[in-house]
Amino acid sequence: MDYGYQKRQTVTEIGFEAEADSREKMFTAAADALMNIMIDNVDTVRAKVPIVFRLEEESISMLLFQFLQELVYHKDAERLLLRVPLVKIDRKNKRFRLQAEARGEEIDPARHLLLNDIKAMTFNGLEVQSHAGKWKARAFADI
């Protein structure tokens, strides 16, 4: 799993790319990339609080958008930084369904060096592609 960052489209956006051998691992890499925009080191997030969420969308790119937005929501609503070690995606009736297990902890400024406050994901530049057995995503967030 790898991820990289994109130049800002505007002064209020930051983007990233995530790539992996499966769409599930690509979603996990995207989650880590998003967390790494918010804090300096994702490895400082302890797996204390478990959260399971389920999402359903017509397109894989919208599923990624909702998935990342869910992580932003938990950061804002519950002050939780979450890592996502397990993602399952299937397709039924022309809809993509995701189940994810996230684990994390409340933001602790003494241990988590805060970098950027993500306000929301944007549709600007949102893209998911599959080519030659690789999955690649590009996403941008408002900061």
N, CA and C atoms as a LAMMPS dump frame, in Angstrom:
ITEM: TIMESTEP
0
ITEM: NUMBER OF ATOMS
429
ITEM: BOX BOUNDS ff ff ff
-5.0000000000000000e+02 5.0000000000000000e+02
-5.0000000000000000e+02 5.0000000000000000e+02
-5.0000000000000000e+02 5.0000000000000000e+02
ITEM: ATOMS id mol type element x y z
1 1 1 N 0.841 -1.183 0
2 1 2 C 0 0 0
3 1 3 C 0.878 1.235 0
4 2 1 N 0.527 2.157 -0.863
5 2 2 C 1.256 3.409 -0.926
6 2 3 C 0.279 4.55 -1.04
7 3 1 N 0.728 5.719 -0.611
8 3 2 C -0.037 6.929 -0.885
9 3 3 C 0.91 8.092 -1.037
10 4 1 N 0.483 9.098 -1.78
11 4 2 C 1.261 10.304 -2.009
12 4 3 C 0.321 11.492 -1.968
13 5 1 N 0.888 12.687 -2.05
14 5 2 C 0.091 13.896 -1.916
15 5 3 C 0.097 14.714 -3.194
16 6 1 N -0.958 15.483 -3.381
17 6 2 C -1.143 16.322 -4.553
18 6 3 C -0.92 17.781 -4.172
19 7 1 N -0.496 18.572 -5.149
20 7 2 C -0.415 20.011 -4.918
21 7 3 C -1.813 20.54 -4.69
22 8 1 N -1.924 21.548 -3.873
23 8 2 C -3.227 22.127 -3.557
24 8 3 C -3.846 22.74 -4.796
25 9 1 N -5.128 22.482 -4.986
26 9 2 C -5.875 23.103 -6.064
27 9 3 C -6.18 24.556 -5.703
28 10 1 N -6.476 24.796 -4.455
29 10 2 C -6.684 26.143 -3.938
30 10 3 C -5.975 26.185 -2.594
31 11 1 N -5.956 27.337 -1.967
32 11 2 C -5.285 27.433 -0.67
33 11 3 C -6.06 26.738 0.434
34 12 1 N -7.283 26.302 0.142
35 12 2 C -8.09 25.649 1.17
36 12 3 C -8.272 24.158 0.922
37 13 1 N -7.534 23.588 -0.02
38 13 2 C -7.653 22.161 -0.306
39 13 3 C -6.292 21.489 -0.254
40 14 1 N -6.326 20.232 0.12
41 14 2 C -5.142 19.397 0.031
42 14 3 C -5.606 18.04 -0.49
43 15 1 N -4.816 17.455 -1.349
44 15 2 C -5.22 16.198 -1.964
45 15 3 C -4.195 15.102 -1.774
46 16 1 N -4.627 13.9 -2.08
47 16 2 C -3.723 12.754 -1.992
48 16 3 C -4.124 11.707 -3.011
49 17 1 N -3.187 10.809 -3.265
50 17 2 C -3.444 9.621 -4.073
51 17 3 C -3.137 8.409 -3.225
52 18 1 N -3.916 7.363 -3.403
53 18 2 C -3.69 6.094 -2.706
54 18 3 C -3.726 4.99 -3.749
55 19 1 N -2.811 4.04 -3.628
56 19 2 C -2.721 2.959 -4.598
57 19 3 C -2.466 1.645 -3.881
58 20 1 N -3.083 0.57 -4.399
59 20 2 C -2.898 -0.755 -3.801
60 20 3 C -3.303 -1.83 -4.799
61 21 1 N -3.069 -3.081 -4.409
62 21 2 C -3.379 -4.228 -5.261
63 21 3 C -4.853 -4.614 -5.239
64 22 1 N -5.613 -4.08 -4.297
65 22 2 C -7.054 -4.372 -4.232
66 22 3 C -7.784 -3.09 -3.857
67 23 1 N -9.063 -3.044 -4.168
68 23 2 C -9.816 -1.833 -3.824
69 23 3 C -9.916 -1.682 -2.315
70 24 1 N -10.006 -2.797 -1.577
71 24 2 C -10.077 -2.721 -0.114
72 24 3 C -8.793 -2.122 0.465
73 25 1 N -7.65 -2.578 -0.003
74 25 2 C -6.376 -2.037 0.489
75 25 3 C -6.19 -0.588 0.056
76 26 1 N -6.715 -0.233 -1.108
77 26 2 C -6.659 1.154 -1.557
78 26 3 C -7.492 2.045 -0.632
79 27 1 N -8.652 1.564 -0.189
80 27 2 C -9.475 2.323 0.756
81 27 3 C -8.72 2.495 2.084
82 28 1 N -8.052 1.45 2.541
83 28 2 C -7.265 1.535 3.774
84 28 3 C -6.13 2.544 3.636
85 29 1 N -5.447 2.515 2.492
86 29 2 C -4.372 3.476 2.247
87 29 3 C -4.917 4.902 2.195
88 30 1 N -6.09 5.082 1.595
89 30 2 C -6.714 6.407 1.534
90 30 3 C -7.056 6.908 2.935
91 31 1 N -7.523 6.016 3.796
92 31 2 C -7.834 6.396 5.183
93 31 3 C -6.573 6.861 5.906
94 32 1 N -5.47 6.132 5.726
95 32 2 C -4.213 6.537 6.351
96 32 3 C -3.714 7.864 5.785
97 33 1 N -3.854 8.049 4.473
98 33 2 C -3.438 9.31 3.864
99 33 3 C -4.233 10.476 4.452
100 34 1 N -5.535 10.291 4.618
101 34 2 C -6.377 11.326 5.209
102 34 3 C -5.94 11.633 6.644
103 35 1 N -5.693 10.594 7.43
104 35 2 C -5.231 10.803 8.811
105 35 3 C -3.895 11.527 8.828
106 36 1 N -3.02 11.186 7.856
107 36 2 C -1.69 11.79 7.823
108 36 3 C -1.723 13.249 7.395
109 37 1 N -2.817 13.694 6.797
110 37 2 C -3.005 15.122 6.541
111 37 3 C -3.321 15.826 7.855
112 38 1 N -4.034 15.128 8.732
113 38 2 C -4.474 15.726 10.001
114 38 3 C -3.405 15.678 11.082
115 39 1 N -2.636 14.587 11.138
116 39 2 C -1.613 14.438 12.175
117 39 3 C -0.293 14.014 11.546
118 40 1 N 0.777 14.273 12.253
119 40 2 C 2.117 14.03 11.747
120 40 3 C 2.441 12.543 11.569
121 41 1 N 1.977 11.703 12.485
122 41 2 C 2.364 10.292 12.457
123 41 3 C 1.153 9.42 12.792
124 42 1 N 0.638 8.708 11.792
125 42 2 C -0.554 7.885 12.009
126 42 3 C -0.283 6.734 12.976
127 43 1 N 0.976 6.359 13.125
128 43 2 C 1.319 5.263 14.038
129 43 3 C 1.137 5.629 15.503
130 44 1 N 0.923 6.917 15.797
131 44 2 C 0.674 7.322 17.19
132 44 3 C -0.772 7.085 17.609
133 45 1 N -1.639 6.72 16.649
134 45 2 C -3.051 6.475 16.959
135 45 3 C -3.201 5.067 17.51
136 46 1 N -3.64 4.979 18.76
137 46 2 C -3.839 3.681 19.41
138 46 3 C -5.214 3.115 19.076
139 47 1 N -5.29 1.818 18.972
140 47 2 C -6.54 1.128 18.61
141 47 3 C -7.378 0.87 19.862
142 48 1 N -7.904 1.928 20.457
143 48 2 C -8.677 1.806 21.692
144 48 3 C -10.177 1.686 21.448
145 49 1 N -10.712 2.516 20.575
146 49 2 C -12.162 2.597 20.36
147 49 3 C -12.51 1.935 19.025
148 50 1 N -13.314 0.85 19.059
149 50 2 C -13.721 0.227 17.789
150 50 3 C -15.003 0.849 17.242
151 51 1 N -15.033 1.02 15.944
152 51 2 C -16.225 1.527 15.275
153 51 3 C -16.407 0.722 13.992
154 52 1 N -17.62 0.23 13.773
155 52 2 C -17.952 -0.461 12.534
156 52 3 C -18.952 0.394 11.785
157 53 1 N -18.697 0.604 10.518
158 53 2 C -19.69 1.326 9.743
159 53 3 C -19.924 0.652 8.403
160 54 1 N -21.127 0.862 7.897
161 54 2 C -21.572 0.281 6.628
162 54 3 C -22.054 1.402 5.722
163 55 1 N -21.633 1.329 4.469
164 55 2 C -22.011 2.341 3.494
165 55 3 C -22.435 1.656 2.207
166 56 1 N -23.241 2.348 1.435
167 56 2 C -23.695 1.807 0.16
168 56 3 C -23.825 2.952 -0.835
169 57 1 N -23.276 2.758 -2.036
170 57 2 C -23.328 3.785 -3.075
171 57 3 C -23.395 3.122 -4.445
172 58 1 N -23.795 3.898 -5.442
173 58 2 C -23.89 3.383 -6.805
174 58 3 C -22.546 3.298 -7.501
175 59 1 N -21.58 4.135 -7.123
176 59 2 C -20.268 4.112 -7.764
177 59 3 C -19.178 3.932 -6.722
178 60 1 N -18.063 3.38 -7.155
179 60 2 C -16.947 3.147 -6.242
180 60 3 C -16.338 4.476 -5.794
181 61 1 N -16.348 5.49 -6.658
182 61 2 C -15.8 6.79 -6.261
183 61 3 C -16.669 7.456 -5.191
184 62 1 N -17.993 7.339 -5.322
185 62 2 C -18.874 7.885 -4.28
186 62 3 C -18.74 7.098 -2.981
187 63 1 N -18.484 5.805 -3.082
188 63 2 C -18.258 4.999 -1.885
189 63 3 C -16.998 5.478 -1.167
190 64 1 N -15.938 5.761 -1.923
191 64 2 C -14.713 6.294 -1.318
192 64 3 C -14.993 7.643 -0.662
193 65 1 N -15.733 8.514 -1.352
194 65 2 C -16.067 9.82 -0.794
195 65 3 C -16.78 9.668 0.548
196 66 1 N -17.814 8.836 0.606
197 66 2 C -18.579 8.637 1.84
198 66 3 C -17.721 8.001 2.938
199 67 1 N -16.861 7.075 2.552
200 67 2 C -15.945 6.413 3.485
201 67 3 C -15.027 7.443 4.155
202 68 1 N -14.406 8.293 3.361
203 68 2 C -13.511 9.309 3.915
204 68 3 C -14.279 10.342 4.721
205 69 1 N -15.459 10.704 4.255
206 69 2 C -16.284 11.661 4.983
207 69 3 C -16.689 11.102 6.351
208 70 1 N -16.886 9.803 6.423
209 70 2 C -17.217 9.15 7.702
210 70 3 C -16.077 9.342 8.713
211 71 1 N -14.848 9.241 8.248
212 71 2 C -13.694 9.447 9.135
213 71 3 C -13.624 10.894 9.613
214 72 1 N -13.916 11.824 8.721
215 72 2 C -13.947 13.246 9.097
216 72 3 C -15.06 13.487 10.114
217 73 1 N -16.216 12.878 9.899
218 73 2 C -17.339 13.03 10.828
219 73 3 C -16.945 12.592 12.244
220 74 1 N -16.336 11.426 12.377
221 74 2 C -15.966 10.927 13.712
222 74 3 C -14.904 11.813 14.356
223 75 1 N -14.033 12.39 13.551
224 75 2 C -13.047 13.328 14.089
225 75 3 C -13.754 14.556 14.65
226 76 1 N -14.723 15.079 13.925
227 76 2 C -15.431 16.29 14.359
228 76 3 C -16.436 16.021 15.479
229 77 1 N -17.23 14.981 15.339
230 77 2 C -18.316 14.725 16.288
231 77 3 C -17.837 14.113 17.598
232 78 1 N -16.803 13.273 17.518
233 78 2 C -16.363 12.536 18.708
234 78 3 C -14.891 12.755 19.054
235 79 1 N -14.229 13.616 18.294
236 79 2 C -12.801 13.89 18.482
237 79 3 C -11.958 12.618 18.346
238 80 1 N -12.372 11.715 17.455
239 80 2 C -11.671 10.443 17.265
240 80 3 C -10.795 10.469 16.019
241 81 1 N -9.565 10.028 16.203
242 81 2 C -8.686 9.735 15.075
243 81 3 C -8.787 8.234 14.849
244 82 1 N -9.067 7.839 13.614
245 82 2 C -9.33 6.425 13.335
246 82 3 C -8.399 5.877 12.26
247 83 1 N -7.925 4.681 12.488
248 83 2 C -7.23 3.887 11.474
249 83 3 C -8.215 2.8 11.055
250 84 1 N -8.094 2.348 9.823
251 84 2 C -9.044 1.37 9.286
252 84 3 C -8.274 0.142 8.798
253 85 1 N -8.119 -0.862 9.666
254 85 2 C -7.367 -2.054 9.263
255 85 3 C -8.153 -3.032 8.395
256 86 1 N -9.487 -2.936 8.417
257 86 2 C -10.281 -3.918 7.684
258 86 3 C -11.413 -3.253 6.916
259 87 1 N -11.415 -3.485 5.601
260 87 2 C -12.465 -2.995 4.711
261 87 3 C -12.926 -4.166 3.858
262 88 1 N -14.237 -4.331 3.755
263 88 2 C -14.825 -5.326 2.86
264 88 3 C -15.763 -4.599 1.91
265 89 1 N -15.624 -4.889 0.624
266 89 2 C -16.478 -4.264 -0.382
267 89 3 C -17.053 -5.361 -1.266
268 90 1 N -18.364 -5.3 -1.48
269 90 2 C -18.986 -6.198 -2.448
270 90 3 C -19.954 -5.392 -3.303
271 91 1 N -20.492 -6.04 -4.29
272 91 2 C -21.429 -5.365 -5.189
273 91 3 C -22.677 -6.215 -5.327
274 92 1 N -23.815 -5.575 -5.102
275 92 2 C -25.087 -6.271 -5.191
276 92 3 C -26.112 -5.317 -5.778
277 93 1 N -26.881 -5.803 -6.74
278 93 2 C -27.906 -4.988 -7.392
279 93 3 C -27.347 -3.661 -7.907
280 94 1 N -26.191 -3.733 -8.533
281 94 2 C -25.535 -2.568 -9.139
282 94 3 C -25.136 -1.509 -8.123
283 95 1 N -25.002 -1.895 -6.863
284 95 2 C -24.57 -0.968 -5.815
285 95 3 C -23.375 -1.556 -5.083
286 96 1 N -22.433 -0.697 -4.75
287 96 2 C -21.271 -1.103 -3.973
288 96 3 C -21.604 -0.972 -2.496
289 97 1 N -21.258 -2.015 -1.745
290 97 2 C -21.497 -2.001 -0.296
291 97 3 C -20.163 -2.168 0.419
292 98 1 N -19.972 -1.364 1.444
293 98 2 C -18.736 -1.387 2.217
294 98 3 C -19.056 -1.64 3.676
295 99 1 N -18.236 -2.474 4.295
296 99 2 C -18.243 -2.613 5.744
297 99 3 C -16.8 -2.413 6.187
298 100 1 N -16.609 -1.539 7.149
299 100 2 C -15.259 -1.233 7.625
300 100 3 C -15.202 -1.313 9.134
301 101 1 N -14.087 -1.824 9.608
302 101 2 C -13.775 -1.808 11.037
303 101 3 C -12.691 -0.769 11.251
304 102 1 N -13.023 0.25 11.993
305 102 2 C -12.061 1.303 12.32
306 102 3 C -11.738 1.211 13.802
307 103 1 N -10.541 1.603 14.116
308 103 2 C -10.117 1.636 15.519
309 103 3 C -9.284 2.892 15.725
310 104 1 N -9.462 3.493 16.882
311 104 2 C -8.698 4.704 17.135
312 104 3 C -8.861 5.198 18.542
313 105 1 N -8.621 6.481 18.697
314 105 2 C -8.684 7.088 20.023
315 105 3 C -8.98 8.568 19.894
316 106 1 N -9.326 9.155 21.033
317 106 2 C -9.595 10.581 21.075
318 106 3 C -8.295 11.344 20.82
319 107 1 N -8.443 12.485 20.157
320 107 2 C -7.285 13.329 19.87
321 107 3 C -6.593 13.711 21.178
322 108 1 N -5.297 13.503 21.228
323 108 2 C -4.473 13.85 22.381
324 108 3 C -3.338 14.743 21.881
325 109 1 N -3.469 16.064 22.035
326 109 2 C -2.443 16.972 21.513
327 109 3 C -1.035 16.7 22.07
328 110 1 N -0.947 16.045 23.212
329 110 2 C 0.362 15.712 23.775
330 110 3 C 1.052 14.605 22.973
331 111 1 N 0.265 13.756 22.302
332 111 2 C 0.841 12.653 21.526
333 111 3 C 0.622 12.789 20.031
334 112 1 N -0.407 13.498 19.622
335 112 2 C -0.728 13.645 18.205
336 112 3 C -0.367 15.062 17.75
337 113 1 N 0.675 15.172 16.964
338 113 2 C 1.063 16.465 16.427
339 113 3 C 0.068 16.834 15.332
340 114 1 N -0.81 17.793 15.643
341 114 2 C -1.871 18.187 14.717
342 114 3 C -1.298 19.064 13.604
343 115 1 N -1.67 18.735 12.358
344 115 2 C -1.171 19.461 11.202
345 115 3 C -2.252 20.311 10.535
346 116 1 N -3.336 19.663 10.1
347 116 2 C -4.417 20.336 9.38
348 116 3 C -5.752 19.846 9.903
349 117 1 N -6.713 20.754 9.955
350 117 2 C -8.065 20.374 10.347
351 117 3 C -8.886 20.169 9.075
352 118 1 N -9.213 18.928 8.791
353 118 2 C -10.043 18.624 7.625
354 118 3 C -11.482 18.989 7.963
355 119 1 N -12.079 19.825 7.128
356 119 2 C -13.467 20.222 7.343
357 119 3 C -14.432 19.283 6.626
358 120 1 N -14.052 18.88 5.407
359 120 2 C -14.909 17.987 4.618
360 120 3 C -14.136 17.501 3.4
361 121 1 N -14.578 16.409 2.851
362 121 2 C -14.059 15.934 1.574
363 121 3 C -14.759 16.734 0.476
364 122 1 N -14.115 16.857 -0.678
365 122 2 C -14.722 17.56 -1.804
366 122 3 C -14.856 16.604 -2.991
367 123 1 N -15.689 16.989 -3.92
368 123 2 C -15.826 16.216 -5.15
369 123 3 C -14.768 16.626 -6.171
370 124 1 N -14.11 17.745 -5.926
371 124 2 C -13.09 18.252 -6.827
372 124 3 C -11.964 17.229 -6.979
373 125 1 N -11.75 16.743 -8.172
374 125 2 C -10.649 15.816 -8.43
375 125 3 C -10.862 14.399 -7.942
376 126 1 N -12.02 14.089 -7.395
377 126 2 C -12.294 12.745 -6.883
378 126 3 C -12.263 11.746 -8.037
379 127 1 N -11.461 10.69 -7.857
380 127 2 C -11.317 9.72 -8.935
381 127 3 C -10.859 8.373 -8.376
382 128 1 N -11.433 7.301 -8.891
383 128 2 C -11.005 5.946 -8.575
384 128 3 C -10.84 5.199 -9.89
385 129 1 N -9.693 4.563 -10.054
386 129 2 C -9.417 3.824 -11.281
387 129 3 C -8.844 2.456 -10.948
388 130 1 N -9.095 1.532 -11.852
389 130 2 C -8.494 0.201 -11.763
390 130 3 C -7.811 -0.082 -13.093
391 131 1 N -6.542 -0.49 -13.02
392 131 2 C -5.801 -0.789 -14.244
393 131 3 C -4.717 -1.827 -13.941
394 132 1 N -4.737 -2.888 -14.705
395 132 2 C -3.711 -3.94 -14.607
396 132 3 C -3.552 -4.468 -13.179
397 133 1 N -4.679 -4.698 -12.517
398 133 2 C -4.64 -5.27 -11.179
399 133 3 C -4.31 -4.296 -10.066
400 134 1 N -4.191 -3.029 -10.379
401 134 2 C -3.918 -2 -9.377
402 134 3 C -5.125 -1.083 -9.252
403 135 1 N -5.386 -0.662 -8.051
404 135 2 C -6.443 0.317 -7.766
405 135 3 C -5.775 1.625 -7.325
406 136 1 N -6.277 2.716 -7.88
407 136 2 C -5.709 4.021 -7.565
408 136 3 C -6.839 5.014 -7.323
409 137 1 N -6.687 5.804 -6.285
410 137 2 C -7.677 6.829 -5.944
411 137 3 C -6.998 8.164 -5.792
412 138 1 N -7.753 9.211 -6.129
413 138 2 C -7.326 10.581 -5.895
414 138 3 C -8.493 11.28 -5.205
415 139 1 N -8.172 12.019 -4.139
416 139 2 C -9.22 12.72 -3.399
417 139 3 C -8.652 14.026 -2.843
418 140 1 N -9.547 14.979 -2.614
419 140 2 C -9.174 16.262 -2.05
420 140 3 C -10.073 16.582 -0.863
421 141 1 N -9.494 17.296 0.099
422 141 2 C -10.221 17.681 1.3
423 141 3 C -10.106 19.18 1.527
424 142 1 N -11.167 19.77 2.056
425 142 2 C -11.14 21.161 2.495
426 142 3 C -10.439 21.237 3.837
427 143 1 N -9.499 22.186 3.944
428 143 2 C -8.82 22.377 5.226
429 143 3 C -9.056 23.792 5.725
